């Protein structure tokens, strides 16, 4: 396996191992475990744009990133 740093725009990630967004799977604890086990980049669960627009509480829980290392962009929806 060829592991190397990955650059996306002006962000450099420590490696090219990515944990894909998976509905019903990639909640906060799963993403933290993925990072602890070497994933260079993790994604929140897939969420409905309509639910984000209306501030749905269940969707907020799906996209929670508290305690995760950055860069984190999903919190921009809740400002």
TINU-419066 format. One record per residue (C-alpha): residue number from 1; x, y, z; residue in three letters. Coordinates in Angstrom, 2 decimals. Layout:
N
<nuti nr="NUM" east="X" north="Y" up="Z" rest="ALA"/>
...
This chain:
79
<nuti nr="1" east="0.00" north="0.00" up="0.00" rest="UNK"/>
<nuti nr="2" east="1.36" north="3.42" up="-0.92" rest="UNK"/>
<nuti nr="3" east="0.57" north="5.91" up="1.86" rest="UNK"/>
<nuti nr="4" east="1.50" north="9.55" up="1.33" rest="UNK"/>
<nuti nr="5" east="0.29" north="13.02" up="2.35" rest="UNK"/>
<nuti nr="6" east="-2.72" north="14.30" up="0.39" rest="UNK"/>
<nuti nr="7" east="-3.38" north="17.93" up="-0.58" rest="UNK"/>
<nuti nr="8" east="-6.86" north="19.22" up="-1.33" rest="UNK"/>
<nuti nr="9" east="-6.77" north="22.92" up="-2.17" rest="UNK"/>
<nuti nr="10" east="-4.81" north="24.65" up="0.57" rest="UNK"/>
<nuti nr="11" east="-5.34" north="21.82" up="3.09" rest="UNK"/>
<nuti nr="12" east="-2.78" north="19.04" up="3.51" rest="UNK"/>
<nuti nr="13" east="-3.89" north="15.80" up="5.14" rest="UNK"/>
<nuti nr="14" east="-1.37" north="13.49" up="6.84" rest="UNK"/>
<nuti nr="15" east="-2.15" north="10.52" up="4.56" rest="UNK"/>
<nuti nr="16" east="-4.36" north="9.33" up="1.72" rest="UNK"/>
<nuti nr="17" east="-6.50" north="6.95" up="3.80" rest="UNK"/>
<nuti nr="18" east="-10.09" north="8.24" up="3.68" rest="UNK"/>
<nuti nr="19" east="-13.14" north="7.05" up="5.64" rest="UNK"/>
<nuti nr="20" east="-16.08" north="7.49" up="3.26" rest="UNK"/>
<nuti nr="21" east="-19.42" north="9.01" up="4.31" rest="UNK"/>
<nuti nr="22" east="-21.83" north="6.16" up="5.05" rest="UNK"/>
<nuti nr="23" east="-25.43" north="6.78" up="6.11" rest="UNK"/>
<nuti nr="24" east="-26.15" north="5.14" up="9.46" rest="UNK"/>
<nuti nr="25" east="-22.46" north="4.33" up="10.08" rest="UNK"/>
<nuti nr="26" east="-20.16" north="7.36" up="10.23" rest="UNK"/>
<nuti nr="27" east="-21.40" north="8.98" up="13.43" rest="UNK"/>
<nuti nr="28" east="-19.06" north="10.87" up="15.76" rest="UNK"/>
<nuti nr="29" east="-17.74" north="7.83" up="17.73" rest="UNK"/>
<nuti nr="30" east="-17.03" north="5.90" up="14.52" rest="UNK"/>
<nuti nr="31" east="-15.13" north="8.85" up="13.01" rest="UNK"/>
<nuti nr="32" east="-13.06" north="9.26" up="16.17" rest="UNK"/>
<nuti nr="33" east="-12.16" north="5.54" up="16.11" rest="UNK"/>
<nuti nr="34" east="-11.26" north="5.86" up="12.42" rest="UNK"/>
<nuti nr="35" east="-8.93" north="8.80" up="13.15" rest="UNK"/>
<nuti nr="36" east="-7.34" north="6.94" up="16.08" rest="UNK"/>
<nuti nr="37" east="-6.63" north="4.02" up="13.74" rest="UNK"/>
<nuti nr="38" east="-4.93" north="6.09" up="11.07" rest="UNK"/>
<nuti nr="39" east="-7.56" north="7.58" up="8.77" rest="UNK"/>
<nuti nr="40" east="-6.24" north="10.83" up="7.31" rest="UNK"/>
<nuti nr="41" east="-9.71" north="12.18" up="6.55" rest="UNK"/>
<nuti nr="42" east="-13.19" north="11.26" up="7.77" rest="UNK"/>
<nuti nr="43" east="-16.61" north="12.52" up="6.72" rest="UNK"/>
<nuti nr="44" east="-19.87" north="13.08" up="8.58" rest="UNK"/>
<nuti nr="45" east="-22.88" north="11.01" up="7.65" rest="UNK"/>
<nuti nr="46" east="-24.79" north="12.03" up="4.56" rest="UNK"/>
<nuti nr="47" east="-27.56" north="14.43" up="5.50" rest="UNK"/>
<nuti nr="48" east="-30.55" north="15.99" up="3.82" rest="UNK"/>
<nuti nr="49" east="-30.01" north="19.57" up="2.66" rest="UNK"/>
<nuti nr="50" east="-33.64" north="20.30" up="3.54" rest="UNK"/>
<nuti nr="51" east="-33.09" north="19.07" up="7.12" rest="UNK"/>
<nuti nr="52" east="-29.99" north="21.26" up="7.41" rest="UNK"/>
<nuti nr="53" east="-31.89" north="24.27" up="6.08" rest="UNK"/>
<nuti nr="54" east="-34.68" north="23.83" up="8.65" rest="UNK"/>
<nuti nr="55" east="-32.27" north="23.06" up="11.53" rest="UNK"/>
<nuti nr="56" east="-33.58" north="19.55" up="12.24" rest="UNK"/>
<nuti nr="57" east="-32.30" north="18.34" up="15.63" rest="UNK"/>
<nuti nr="58" east="-31.65" north="14.73" up="14.49" rest="UNK"/>
<nuti nr="59" east="-29.60" north="16.02" up="11.59" rest="UNK"/>
<nuti nr="60" east="-27.57" north="18.23" up="13.94" rest="UNK"/>
<nuti nr="61" east="-26.69" north="15.09" up="15.92" rest="UNK"/>
<nuti nr="62" east="-25.60" north="13.29" up="12.73" rest="UNK"/>
<nuti nr="63" east="-23.26" north="16.15" up="11.85" rest="UNK"/>
<nuti nr="64" east="-21.88" north="16.74" up="15.36" rest="UNK"/>
<nuti nr="65" east="-18.11" north="17.21" up="15.31" rest="UNK"/>
<nuti nr="66" east="-17.39" north="18.15" up="18.93" rest="UNK"/>
<nuti nr="67" east="-14.01" north="16.81" up="20.02" rest="UNK"/>
<nuti nr="68" east="-12.76" north="15.96" up="16.53" rest="UNK"/>
<nuti nr="69" east="-9.51" north="17.27" up="15.12" rest="UNK"/>
<nuti nr="70" east="-9.77" north="19.71" up="12.21" rest="UNK"/>
<nuti nr="71" east="-10.15" north="20.73" up="9.54" rest="UNK"/>
<nuti nr="72" east="-13.90" north="20.60" up="10.14" rest="UNK"/>
<nuti nr="73" east="-16.38" north="22.29" up="7.83" rest="UNK"/>
<nuti nr="74" east="-19.81" north="20.83" up="8.73" rest="UNK"/>
<nuti nr="75" east="-20.21" north="23.18" up="11.71" rest="UNK"/>
<nuti nr="76" east="-20.47" north="26.07" up="9.27" rest="UNK"/>
<nuti nr="77" east="-24.12" north="25.05" up="8.72" rest="UNK"/>
<nuti nr="78" east="-25.14" north="25.83" up="12.31" rest="UNK"/>
<nuti nr="79" east="-23.78" north="29.37" up="12.69" rest="UNK"/>
